[in-house]
Amino acid sequence: MRQLPEADRDAIRIAQDPKFSRWLEQITATGGCAHPVHLSGSTTTLDADTGEIFHHYNTHDEPGERLLVRCRNRRATVCPACSRLHAGDTFHLVRAGLIGGKDVPATVRDRPRLFVTLTAPSFGAVHRAGELCRPRRDGGTCEHGRSHGCGAVHDPTDSHVGQPLCLDCYDYAAHVLWHAHASKLWDRFVIGLRRRLASSAGLVQSRFGRHARLSFARVAEYQKRAAVHVHAVIRLDGPSGPDDEPPAWGTAERLIDAVRASARRAVVSTSYSPAVGELEFRWGAQVDARPLRIDGDGPGDDAVAAYVAKYVTKGASETGAGTDHPLMRWADIDIAPVSEHVRILMRTCWRLGGLPEYAPLRLRAWAHTLGYRGHILTKSRAYSTTYAALRAERADHKGHTDMPDAVTERLWRYVGSGHTSGAALIAAGIAEDLAESRRLRVEASQEEGGADNRSS
């Protein structure tokens, strides 16, 4: 008789446990999280004045004497359940800064708002899709004997797209170091943007903050060539932020001019290295700045928010750049499931990371992201709400109490994480069921809205 796989046997063992129903409730409460955090401890809600206990919870009676909570990983390749929740939070965070909500006034929708794209510079010729790929004009070859051109028409899914025509000609050191300095380059861009706006309005640069305020949310995206470029929503407010109207000179057109000028001038220089020399980093020549309009040709608010929300949940395997987990040793690079181009970038990070002049960049710690150290999504303080506020609002909604004088004491400790093979199988099924239920609810809501519109 054929023996069942280990995961199936483990799932049967879990289902036969007397506390299986409670364990199933916990897994469902996490949304089918793929890598839940295991906690042990207690929560006590009591009257602040008298000490009377209103509610007490302890994990002593839970399965395994532990409570399972979400891992909150944003990557769909790591945890599909938590990535969907993170995408929803990101959508509301970005959308609130565009049209209001979450304590942001609806008047922000009438402000100058741009959707900006800043690209990385060229580090060498790469294969391109959608058109004749680098047609051979001179028929010549590089110093390594490889053709200067390609001439093929690549499909966007072709594995050649984004790969260098010559690996030996490609400037891998500059690519990695540009990633390591990209966040600083963004900071220089924002500083320059404020200065350019002040100058164009005839203001002393140091007094820009008395007249206007820039707010933004930006997301970093890996291109096919494994180089980061930046998408950003930029909004111009009055000096107090979203509650304040911008000055009369603060127009979308002036903001666009300032974005383009600042992108051209922003520069970051590296410290000298005997191995690499001294480099200067700038944005690529392609700079896109489009106004967001309520009813015009610009991209829609919801579309922009949805795009950002979708991208932040992508794992490294989906973007084709790097891996989802840090590399602990050189040998990890050899077995990483990446293209040769990305593998060389990882090796370059590792080699440069061993040089004392680059120690502050921690290139080995960030070799799995090809040297890029910034967060995937960042925002200015006044742009909109925060992830923490959205999570707190969700927690308050779930644990709402009508006892204003109550205080809560929490005593928790970490005792583990993840699933056994059988538990992972059950959790994945729950996550799929919840996702399907959510999809059906959305479809039903859309059909109901369409019916209402037809009847009106």
Order of alpha helices (4+ residues) and beta strands (2+ residues): alpha-alpha-beta-beta-beta-alpha-beta-alpha-beta-beta-alpha-beta-beta-beta-alpha-alpha-alpha-alpha-beta-alpha-beta-alpha
